[in-house]
Amino acid sequence: MTSNHMIAAGLFSKPARMTQTTSIRTLRFFRRGQPVSLRNVPPQRTLLELLREDLGCTGTKEGCGEGDCGACTVVLGEPDDSGGVQLRAINSCIRLAHSIDGMALWTVEDLCADALVGVAEGELHPAQQALIDCHASQCGFCTPGFVMSLFALYENHNTAAGLTRQQAQRDLSGNLCRCTGYRPILEAAQHMSSLKPVRLDRAAVRAALDQIAPTRAEGGYLQPRHLDELLRLRASHPQAQLVAGCTDVGLWITKGHQTFDQVLDLSRVAELRSIGTLGSTLRIGASATLEDAYGALCRLWPQLDAFAARFAGLPVRNSGTLGGNVANGSPIGDSMPLLIALGASVVLASVRGERTMPVEDFYTGYRKNKLAADEILAYIDVPMVPTAPGHWLRAYKISKRYDDDISAVCLVVSLVLQGERVSEVSIGVGGVAATPVRARKTEAALRGQSWSRERVTVAMQTLRDEFEPISDMRASAGYRRQVLGNLLERLWRQTQGQTHLNLEDADWGVSA
């Protein structure tokens, strides 16, 4: 794997090589103030291919073809529970075209369209004008993607107080500029607020979307809306390729040139998109996006915010799903060490019923798990243990790039101290074995022991010896072992009151 989103989501089963057929399902979406209806779109057709090759909309660019660079960024609008429309910037190069059925779509050509209020004929949207005013486009290839991320930023976060540099950095995390022109781009993000205001007529968009009736789950692309329908389809079509955000399967298409006779899309199943509480448990539907799922986790544990923001770029988190990341089971996936440390369980469902198991028991080998042919991963259940005095939850990600990169090592520790003694500890680790793992030997070396430098030094060596990591392009085995122990020492230092031990703690002298 070479891209950060390959661990991100959308994968619920192993790939099946199939022959290409034509889908009889009509694809319908809202664009430029009008409904669009297309037939005979193959199940594996990407949204970028549809735009550039079928519709001739070449403003959206293909850079990497794997969701890393953001040149292909477009914005999707989807009805939300409040009666409005939720906007998300996503990568069109790895998003399947049929997945946007019933949604609204904006590309860089659409920002003067009828659905925008305040843009006169011939005028530019503030996202476009700000880039010009701040001289923020160099070679220009990445600019359409930046425009669309800025459009989503403007719509979702622009307030009377304006936009902060920190918010801009977070929302532009999935867009790369190979000319290294980030300073003027970030200045343009803040400059948008000072321009003549423009707004999206969300009520008109919602009214238009409400007129697009859901299609039946038929043909080459199956997109059920409810769990019971999904389970029946899974039982009757066990060979269908399961997808959700498609941030992994999209690479099998763009890089592996695979085709699929039938795709079963879980992303619109209402029950699997939900996030709520079940007693003292946070239940996250497997099709909840990574951005929404991590948002729920960060509301319970705010100290996870920086870790969550480093999980790929925002367009990947807007498409990828937590369930897909877990079912994918990449040993360098960031979600699983966190969920293991939090004591989370997975709920597997089929027409036969449900079964539950701890996350660490779900895996049987490299990218292999205990899902039966007729099962899907339905929910992730996380115990809601509040952070209290003596409870330390820390998640550490080590990667070559700080942002938008895959982990070389991931370590998450949940530690409860009673005085100077460890009463409870749970440790999840990624990047050191064929699967995400729980550091049981290290937990045993710490549980019930004093939280002293001497005991921590022993536990550091236990952690280094507990696994046999491999050497690859991201890190050597020796480096991974050394870093594991160092991260446990970092936690000990933090519990002793030391600060500025993480890169995110550094003061870069950048004002809002």
C-alpha positions as CSV (number, residue, x, y, z in Angstrom):
1,M,0.0,0.0,0.0
2,T,1.3,3.4,-0.9
3,S,-1.5,5.8,0.0
4,N,-2.9,7.0,3.3
5,H,-6.5,6.2,2.5
6,M,-6.0,2.5,1.8
7,I,-6.4,2.0,5.6
8,A,-9.3,4.4,5.7
9,A,-12.5,2.6,5.0
10,G,-15.1,1.3,2.6
11,L,-13.9,-2.3,2.7
12,F,-16.0,-5.1,4.2
13,S,-14.8,-8.2,2.4
14,K,-11.9,-9.5,0.3
15,P,-11.9,-8.5,-3.4
16,A,-13.4,-10.8,-6.0
17,R,-12.3,-10.5,-9.6
18,M,-15.3,-10.3,-11.9
19,T,-16.2,-9.5,-15.5
20,Q,-17.7,-6.1,-16.4
21,T,-21.4,-5.9,-17.1
22,T,-23.8,-3.0,-17.6
23,S,-25.8,-1.7,-14.7
24,I,-29.5,-1.2,-15.4
25,R,-29.9,1.0,-12.4
26,T,-30.5,4.7,-13.2
27,L,-28.1,7.1,-11.5
28,R,-29.8,10.4,-10.5
29,F,-28.3,13.4,-8.8
30,F,-28.8,17.2,-8.6
31,R,-26.4,19.6,-10.3
32,R,-26.5,23.2,-11.5
33,G,-30.0,23.6,-10.3
34,Q,-31.3,20.7,-12.3
35,P,-31.7,16.9,-11.8
36,V,-29.4,14.7,-13.8
37,S,-30.4,11.2,-14.8
38,L,-27.9,8.7,-16.3
39,R,-28.4,5.1,-17.4
40,N,-25.9,2.3,-18.2
41,V,-23.3,3.5,-15.8
42,P,-21.1,0.4,-14.9
43,P,-21.0,-0.5,-11.2
44,Q,-17.2,0.2,-10.9
45,R,-17.3,3.6,-12.8
46,T,-15.7,6.3,-10.6
47,L,-17.2,9.7,-10.1
48,L,-14.2,11.3,-11.7
49,E,-14.5,9.1,-14.8
50,L,-18.2,10.0,-15.0
51,L,-17.4,13.7,-14.8
52,R,-14.4,13.9,-17.1
53,E,-15.2,11.2,-19.7
54,D,-19.0,10.9,-19.7
55,L,-20.1,14.5,-18.9
56,G,-17.1,16.4,-20.3
57,C,-16.5,18.3,-17.1
58,T,-12.7,18.5,-17.2
59,G,-12.3,21.2,-14.5
60,T,-12.0,18.4,-11.9
61,K,-8.4,17.0,-12.3
62,E,-6.9,13.6,-11.8
63,G,-3.7,13.8,-9.9
64,C,-2.8,10.6,-8.0
65,G,-5.8,8.5,-8.7
66,E,-5.8,7.2,-5.2
67,G,-7.2,9.9,-3.0
68,D,-4.0,11.4,-1.8
69,C,-3.5,14.7,-3.6
70,G,-7.0,16.3,-3.6
71,A,-6.9,17.6,-7.3
72,C,-10.1,15.7,-7.9
73,T,-12.0,17.1,-4.9
74,V,-15.7,17.8,-5.4
75,V,-18.5,18.6,-2.9
76,L,-21.5,16.4,-2.2
77,G,-24.7,17.6,-0.6
78,E,-26.9,15.0,1.2
79,P,-30.2,15.5,3.1
80,D,-29.6,15.6,6.9
81,D,-31.9,14.7,9.8
82,S,-32.7,18.4,10.5
83,G,-34.4,19.0,7.1
84,G,-31.3,20.7,5.6
85,V,-28.4,19.6,3.5
86,Q,-25.0,18.5,4.7
87,L,-22.0,19.4,2.5
88,R,-18.8,17.3,2.4
89,A,-15.7,17.6,0.3
90,I,-14.7,14.2,-1.1
91,N,-12.2,12.6,-3.5
92,S,-14.0,11.8,-6.8
93,C,-11.2,9.6,-8.1
94,I,-11.9,6.8,-5.8
95,R,-15.6,7.4,-5.2
96,L,-18.0,5.2,-7.2
97,A,-20.4,7.2,-9.4
98,H,-23.5,5.3,-8.3
99,S,-22.8,6.1,-4.6
100,I,-24.0,9.7,-5.2
101,D,-27.5,8.6,-6.2
102,G,-30.0,11.0,-4.7
103,M,-27.3,13.6,-3.7
104,A,-26.3,17.1,-4.9
105,L,-23.0,17.6,-6.6
106,W,-20.8,20.6,-7.1
107,T,-17.6,20.8,-9.2
108,V,-15.4,23.8,-9.8
109,E,-17.5,24.7,-12.9
110,D,-20.6,25.0,-10.7
111,L,-19.8,27.8,-8.3
112,C,-21.8,30.4,-10.3
113,A,-24.8,28.1,-10.7
114,D,-28.4,28.9,-9.9
115,A,-28.3,27.4,-6.4
116,L,-25.9,30.1,-5.2
117,V,-27.3,33.3,-3.9
118,G,-25.2,36.5,-4.2
119,V,-23.1,35.5,-7.3
120,A,-24.0,37.7,-10.3
121,E,-23.4,36.5,-13.8
122,G,-19.7,36.6,-14.5
123,E,-18.7,36.9,-10.9
124,L,-16.6,34.4,-9.0
125,H,-17.3,32.6,-5.8
126,P,-15.3,34.0,-2.8
127,A,-13.3,30.7,-2.8
128,Q,-12.2,31.5,-6.4
129,Q,-11.7,35.2,-5.9
130,A,-9.7,34.8,-2.7
131,L,-7.2,32.6,-4.5
132,I,-6.8,35.2,-7.2
133,D,-6.5,38.1,-4.7
134,C,-3.9,36.2,-2.6
135,H,-1.9,35.0,-5.7
136,A,-2.5,31.4,-4.4
137,S,-2.4,29.5,-7.7
138,Q,0.9,28.6,-9.2
139,C,0.9,25.9,-11.8
140,G,-2.8,25.7,-11.2
141,F,-3.3,21.9,-11.5
142,C,-4.3,21.5,-7.9
143,T,-6.3,24.7,-7.8
144,P,-9.8,23.2,-8.7
145,G,-9.4,20.8,-5.8
146,F,-8.5,23.6,-3.4
147,V,-11.4,25.7,-4.7
148,M,-13.8,22.9,-3.8
149,S,-12.3,22.3,-0.4
150,L,-12.5,26.1,0.2
151,F,-16.1,26.1,-1.0
152,A,-17.0,23.5,1.6
153,L,-15.0,25.3,4.3
154,Y,-16.9,28.6,3.4
155,E,-20.3,26.9,3.6
156,N,-19.7,24.9,6.7
157,H,-17.6,27.2,8.9
158,N,-17.8,30.8,7.7
159,T,-19.2,33.0,10.5
160,A,-19.3,36.6,11.4
161,A,-16.0,36.0,13.2
162,G,-14.4,34.8,10.0
163,L,-12.3,31.7,9.4
164,T,-9.2,30.8,11.4
165,R,-6.0,29.6,10.0
166,Q,-6.3,26.4,12.1
167,Q,-9.7,25.6,10.7
168,A,-8.3,26.2,7.2
169,Q,-5.4,23.9,7.8
170,R,-7.7,21.1,9.1
171,D,-10.2,21.4,6.2
172,L,-7.4,21.6,3.5
173,S,-5.5,18.6,4.9
174,G,-6.4,16.5,2.0
175,N,-5.2,18.9,-0.7
176,L,-1.6,18.9,-1.8
177,C,0.2,21.7,-3.6
178,R,3.3,20.4,-5.4
179,C,4.5,24.0,-6.0
180,T,4.5,24.4,-2.2
181,G,2.3,27.4,-2.2
182,Y,0.5,26.8,1.1
183,R,1.0,30.1,2.7
184,P,-1.0,32.1,0.1
185,I,-3.6,29.4,0.0
186,L,-4.1,29.6,3.7
187,E,-4.3,33.4,3.5
188,A,-6.9,33.0,0.8
189,A,-9.0,30.8,3.1
190,Q,-9.1,33.6,5.7
191,H,-9.6,36.2,3.0
192,M,-12.8,34.6,1.8
193,S,-14.7,36.1,4.8
194,S,-13.9,39.7,3.8
195,L,-15.4,39.4,0.3
196,K,-19.0,40.0,-0.7
197,P,-21.0,37.2,1.0
198,V,-22.4,34.3,-1.0
199,R,-24.7,31.6,0.3
200,L,-26.0,28.3,-1.0
201,D,-29.8,28.1,-1.1
202,R,-29.9,24.9,0.9
203,A,-33.7,25.0,1.2
204,A,-33.9,24.9,-2.6
205,V,-31.4,22.1,-2.8
206,R,-33.2,20.1,-0.1
207,A,-36.5,20.5,-1.9
208,A,-34.9,19.2,-5.1
209,L,-33.3,16.3,-3.4
210,D,-36.6,15.4,-1.8
211,Q,-38.1,15.0,-5.3
212,I,-35.5,12.2,-6.1
213,A,-37.2,9.0,-4.9
214,P,-34.9,6.2,-3.8
215,T,-34.3,3.5,-6.4
216,R,-34.8,-0.1,-5.8
217,A,-31.8,-2.2,-4.9
218,E,-31.4,-3.9,-8.3
219,G,-29.0,-4.5,-11.1
220,G,-25.2,-4.3,-10.9
221,Y,-25.2,-1.7,-8.1
222,L,-27.2,-2.6,-5.0
223,Q,-27.8,0.3,-2.6
224,P,-30.2,-0.8,0.2
225,R,-31.6,1.8,2.6
226,H,-32.4,-0.4,5.6
227,L,-30.6,-3.1,7.5
228,D,-33.1,-5.9,7.0
229,E,-32.9,-5.3,3.2
230,L,-29.1,-5.3,3.3
231,L,-29.0,-8.6,5.2
232,R,-31.3,-10.2,2.7
233,L,-29.2,-9.0,-0.2
234,R,-26.0,-10.1,1.5
235,A,-27.4,-13.6,2.0
236,S,-28.6,-13.8,-1.7
237,H,-25.5,-12.1,-3.2
238,P,-22.5,-13.4,-1.2
239,Q,-20.1,-12.7,-4.1
240,A,-21.1,-9.1,-4.5
241,Q,-18.3,-6.6,-3.7
242,L,-19.1,-4.8,-0.4
243,V,-18.3,-1.1,-0.3
244,A,-19.1,1.9,1.8
245,G,-16.8,4.9,1.4
246,C,-14.8,3.0,-1.2
247,T,-11.5,4.6,-0.1
248,D,-9.9,1.2,-0.4
249,V,-11.9,-0.6,-3.0
250,G,-11.5,2.5,-5.2
251,L,-7.8,1.6,-5.5
252,W,-8.5,-1.9,-6.7
253,I,-10.3,-0.1,-9.5
254,T,-8.0,2.8,-10.3
255,K,-4.7,1.0,-9.6
256,G,-5.6,-2.7,-9.9
257,H,-7.9,-2.3,-12.8
258,Q,-10.5,-4.6,-11.3
259,T,-14.1,-4.8,-12.4
260,F,-17.1,-6.1,-10.5
261,D,-20.3,-7.7,-11.8
262,Q,-22.1,-6.6,-8.7
263,V,-21.5,-4.0,-5.9
264,L,-23.4,-4.0,-2.6
265,D,-23.1,-0.5,-1.1
266,L,-23.7,-0.2,2.6
267,S,-23.3,3.6,2.8
268,R,-27.0,4.5,2.7
269,V,-28.3,2.0,5.3
270,A,-30.0,4.2,7.9
271,E,-29.2,1.9,10.9
272,L,-25.5,1.7,10.0
273,R,-25.1,5.4,9.6
274,S,-26.3,6.1,13.1
275,I,-24.3,7.1,16.1
276,G,-25.9,6.9,19.5
277,T,-25.8,5.4,23.0
278,L,-26.9,2.0,24.2
279,G,-26.9,2.1,27.9
280,S,-23.3,2.9,28.9
281,T,-22.0,2.1,25.4
282,L,-21.4,4.4,22.4
283,R,-22.7,2.5,19.4
284,I,-21.2,3.6,16.1
285,G,-22.8,2.3,12.9
286,A,-20.3,0.7,10.6
287,S,-21.3,3.1,7.8
288,A,-20.8,6.2,9.9
289,T,-18.0,8.3,8.2
290,L,-14.7,8.5,9.9
291,E,-15.2,12.2,10.4
292,D,-18.5,11.6,12.2
293,A,-17.3,8.6,14.2
294,Y,-14.1,10.3,15.4
295,G,-16.2,13.4,16.2
296,A,-18.3,11.3,18.5
297,L,-15.2,9.8,20.1
298,C,-13.6,13.2,20.6
299,R,-16.7,14.5,22.3
300,L,-16.2,11.8,24.9
301,W,-12.4,12.1,25.0
302,P,-11.2,15.5,23.7
303,Q,-7.6,14.5,24.1
304,L,-8.1,12.4,20.9
305,D,-8.7,15.5,18.7
306,A,-5.2,15.8,17.3
307,F,-5.0,12.1,16.7
308,A,-8.3,12.1,14.9
309,A,-7.3,15.0,12.7
310,R,-4.2,13.1,11.5
311,F,-6.3,10.2,10.2
312,A,-5.8,10.9,6.5
313,G,-7.1,14.1,5.0
314,L,-10.6,15.4,5.4
315,P,-11.9,14.3,2.0
316,V,-10.9,10.7,2.9
317,R,-12.5,11.0,6.4
318,N,-15.7,12.4,4.7
319,S,-16.0,9.3,2.6
320,G,-14.3,6.5,4.5
321,T,-16.2,4.7,7.3
322,L,-15.2,3.4,10.7
323,G,-16.7,0.0,10.0
324,G,-14.7,-0.2,6.7
325,N,-11.5,0.6,8.5
326,V,-12.1,-2.0,11.1
327,A,-13.2,-4.7,8.6
328,N,-10.3,-3.9,6.3
329,G,-8.0,-4.9,9.2
330,S,-4.9,-3.2,7.9
331,P,-2.1,-3.7,10.5
332,I,-1.3,0.0,10.1
333,G,-4.9,1.2,10.4
334,D,-5.2,3.9,13.1
335,S,-8.7,3.1,14.3
336,M,-8.1,-0.4,15.6
337,P,-5.4,0.3,18.2
338,L,-7.6,3.1,19.6
339,L,-10.7,0.8,19.7
340,I,-8.7,-2.0,21.3
341,A,-7.4,0.3,24.0
342,L,-10.9,1.5,24.6
343,G,-12.2,-2.0,25.0
344,A,-14.5,-1.8,22.0
345,S,-16.4,-4.7,20.4
346,V,-17.7,-5.4,16.9
347,V,-21.2,-6.6,16.2
348,L,-21.5,-8.9,13.2
349,A,-25.0,-9.3,11.6
350,S,-26.7,-11.6,9.1
351,V,-30.2,-13.0,8.5
352,R,-29.2,-15.6,11.1
353,G,-28.8,-13.0,13.9
354,E,-26.0,-11.1,15.5
355,R,-22.8,-12.0,17.4
356,T,-20.3,-9.8,19.3
357,M,-16.6,-10.0,20.0
358,P,-13.8,-7.8,21.1
359,V,-12.0,-5.9,18.3
360,E,-8.7,-7.7,18.9
361,D,-10.4,-11.1,18.5
362,F,-12.0,-10.2,15.2
363,Y,-8.8,-10.8,13.1
364,T,-7.4,-14.2,12.1
365,G,-4.5,-13.1,9.9
366,Y,-3.3,-10.4,7.6
367,R,-6.4,-8.7,6.3
368,K,-8.4,-11.7,7.3
369,N,-11.3,-11.7,9.8
370,K,-14.1,-13.8,11.2
371,L,-16.9,-12.5,8.9
372,A,-19.0,-15.3,7.4
373,A,-20.0,-15.1,3.7
374,D,-23.5,-13.9,4.6
375,E,-22.4,-11.4,7.4
376,I,-21.6,-7.8,7.5
377,L,-19.9,-5.7,10.2
378,A,-22.9,-3.7,11.6
379,Y,-21.8,-1.8,14.7
380,I,-18.8,-0.9,16.8
381,D,-19.6,-0.7,20.5
382,V,-17.3,1.5,22.7
383,P,-17.7,1.5,26.5
384,M,-18.2,5.1,27.6
385,V,-15.7,5.3,30.4
386,P,-15.4,9.0,31.3
387,T,-12.0,10.6,31.7
388,A,-11.5,11.1,35.5
389,P,-8.6,12.0,37.7
390,G,-6.1,9.2,37.4
391,H,-7.3,8.1,34.0
392,W,-4.9,8.7,31.1
393,L,-5.9,8.1,27.5
394,R,-3.2,8.9,25.0
395,A,-2.9,8.0,21.3
396,Y,0.4,8.3,19.5
397,K,0.9,8.1,15.7
398,I,4.4,8.0,14.2
399,S,4.6,8.6,10.5
400,K,7.0,10.1,7.9
401,R,4.7,13.1,7.3
402,Y,2.8,14.7,10.2
403,D,-0.4,15.1,8.1
404,D,-2.1,12.9,5.6
405,D,0.2,9.9,6.0
406,I,0.0,6.2,7.1
407,S,1.4,5.2,10.5
408,A,4.7,3.4,10.8
409,V,3.7,2.8,14.5
410,C,0.6,3.5,16.3
411,L,0.3,3.1,20.1
412,V,-2.8,3.8,22.2
413,V,-2.8,3.4,26.0
414,S,-5.7,3.7,28.4
415,L,-4.2,3.8,31.9
416,V,-5.9,4.2,35.3
417,L,-3.7,5.2,38.2
418,Q,-4.6,5.0,41.9
419,G,-2.0,7.0,43.6
420,E,1.3,5.7,42.3
421,R,-0.1,2.3,41.3
422,V,-1.5,1.0,38.0
423,S,-5.0,-0.3,38.6
424,E,-6.1,-0.8,35.0
425,V,-4.3,-0.6,31.7
426,S,-5.3,-1.5,28.1
427,I,-2.9,-1.1,25.1
428,G,-3.6,-1.2,21.4
429,V,-0.8,-1.3,18.9
430,G,-0.6,-1.0,15.1
431,G,2.3,-1.5,12.7
432,V,4.1,-4.3,14.6
433,A,2.3,-7.5,13.5
434,A,0.1,-8.9,10.7
435,T,-3.0,-7.6,12.4
436,P,-3.8,-4.8,14.9
437,V,-3.0,-6.2,18.3
438,R,-3.4,-5.9,22.0
439,A,-0.2,-5.7,24.1
440,R,-1.3,-8.2,26.7
441,K,2.2,-9.0,28.1
442,T,2.9,-5.4,28.6
443,E,-0.4,-4.9,30.3
444,A,0.4,-7.7,32.6
445,A,3.8,-6.2,33.4
446,L,2.1,-3.0,34.4
447,R,-1.2,-3.9,36.0
448,G,-1.0,-3.7,39.8
449,Q,2.5,-2.4,39.7
450,S,3.9,0.9,40.8
451,W,4.0,3.6,38.1
452,S,7.7,4.3,38.7
453,R,10.5,5.0,36.3
454,E,12.0,1.6,37.1
455,R,8.8,-0.3,36.5
456,V,8.1,1.7,33.3
457,T,11.6,0.9,32.0
458,V,10.9,-2.8,32.5
459,A,7.5,-2.5,30.7
460,M,9.2,-0.6,27.8
461,Q,11.4,-3.6,27.2
462,T,8.5,-5.9,27.5
463,L,6.6,-3.9,24.8
464,R,9.6,-4.0,22.5
465,D,10.0,-7.7,22.9
466,E,6.3,-8.6,22.6
467,F,6.0,-8.3,18.8
468,E,8.1,-9.1,15.8
469,P,7.6,-6.2,13.4
470,I,8.8,-6.2,9.8
471,S,11.0,-3.8,7.9
472,D,9.3,-2.0,5.1
473,M,9.3,1.3,3.2
474,R,7.9,3.1,6.3
475,A,10.3,1.9,9.0
476,S,12.7,-0.8,9.9
477,A,11.8,-3.5,12.5
478,G,14.4,-2.1,14.9
479,Y,13.0,1.4,14.6
480,R,9.5,0.2,15.3
481,R,10.7,-1.7,18.4
482,Q,12.6,1.3,19.7
483,V,9.8,3.7,19.1
484,L,7.3,1.5,20.9
485,G,9.3,1.7,24.1
486,N,9.9,5.4,23.6
487,L,6.2,6.1,23.3
488,L,5.5,4.4,26.6
489,E,8.2,6.5,28.2
490,R,6.5,9.6,26.6
491,L,3.3,8.7,28.4
492,W,5.1,8.3,31.7
493,R,6.7,11.7,31.3
494,Q,3.3,13.2,30.6
495,T,1.9,11.7,33.7
496,Q,4.8,13.4,35.6
497,G,3.8,16.8,34.3
498,Q,6.2,17.2,31.5
499,T,4.8,19.1,28.5
500,H,5.8,19.8,24.8
501,L,6.5,16.2,24.2
502,N,4.3,16.0,21.1
503,L,4.7,17.9,17.9
504,E,1.2,19.2,18.1
505,D,2.1,20.8,21.4
506,A,4.7,23.0,19.7
507,D,4.1,26.8,19.5
508,W,4.7,27.7,15.9
509,G,4.1,31.3,16.4
510,V,1.2,31.3,13.9
511,S,-1.7,33.5,14.8
512,A,-5.3,32.7,14.0
